[in-house]
Amino acid sequence: MSRSPRLLVALNGSPVRDSSIDRLLASLGEGASAAGGVVEQVRCNDLIVKDCQACGPDATPGYCVFHDDMDRVYGLLERAHVIVVASPIYFDTVSAQLKRVIDRCNCVTPLVTVAGGGYALVPKWARTRRGVFVTSCSASHRFDLAERTVRGFLKWVGAKWEETLAWQHPDDEPGSVAGDPALLERASLLGHRLIESDPLAP
C-alpha cells in the first residue's frame, strides 16, 4: 500500500528574488522532490499578514482571530512532514517578514484556561515534524542568535530542529552561493534525507 507524498514546507524570509536563500531552497526542494516529496514554498514577503496582537488565553477555538494569508500557512504547517525556515541575517536575527509569520504562529500552541483554574499551553498537533534552518550572512557575522529564534519557533509548531545550513560569504552579491556547488549539493542531499526520514515519535 503506497503512502501519500510527504510535504516539505519552506518559509522563505528573504525579500530578495534569486538570493542565496532562494538558491539553497531550490536545491533543497529538488532533493525533496527526487525523494518523492511535495514542496510548498511560502514567500513571507508576498504575504498579507497582520501583526500578532497577543490576544491572550482562549482567543478563538480555531487558530487566529485574524483571517488573512496566515490561514494558508497554518494549513500547510499542520500537514507538513518537514518544516524549513529560511532567512538572511538582519541585526543578528531573522528578517522582519519571517518574524511576522513566526509571531502569528503563537496560536499553534495557544494559552488556554484549564478546568479548576489556571492556564496551560496546549499544542494543536503532536511534535512529529523534522525542521531545519537555512540562512545566509556575511562571513564576519554570526547566525547563532537567529538560529535560537528558529529553533524555538520549530518547537512551537511541532517540529524538532535537526540542522542549520549556513552560507557565510565575503561578498554582497545576491545569489553568490552559486559559487559553492558543494553547499548546494549538501542542501539537495538534506532535502532528500528529510523526506525519506520517518516522522518523529510524538
Steps between C-alpha positions, in 0.01 A plus 500: 500500500653830390509798731407853398794726410665668796479877513798731549396855588764771454447842658716734293577818693717664235354809330755469215419292194769260377683541829728241653204400717297439182777289349550293814127435527485406132772239549340371819166479321652311209633240740165472676315461169748235383415304816130510411405795717280799426653845556299809592696823531347798680659835414441700815561826315197433279258431784238742627527435872395703802732530798432278801296682765569262791130429549556287807328182614195354326504756218338261251428127462672514160843637430504879492233766542632654178432336165760592242777320311599323822197271460682324215824489700330331796356235269837429343680476833238262634546264204880532482740212541794743489516872581787704358549852633721720282619856550791736454644643819388855584620653827593155635157350436258399225336741256197706601290317240575163657471628857145618433406148390677348800314727743165416344569130562469558873148358469629161385581434866249734665456597860166363622302497823502161670232342717536598863675826419833601357642481151691255283667502159322241287650411159264455204697197378774260606869581461571250222647727232864549412639851468804679362627856477647638177682831522736737323717768654830682478807300591566753776159454666348229716176311451464315830261757649266466202532123526379522858186680384441245227551203731247644744253557218542147367429355842191720529356369171568135572839449336842400626800693371756269342748714309598850390624557147692829489655690208752741654644708222759777465306686227176697469380339177149351498509132413872463556450152648500385135878513535489225763362191322596281795261688730222483242556127470486472878165681492369256240611198702341652811165539325518140381583369848227700672229365273622142539522528880206364696290734716632547852334321788260745671 
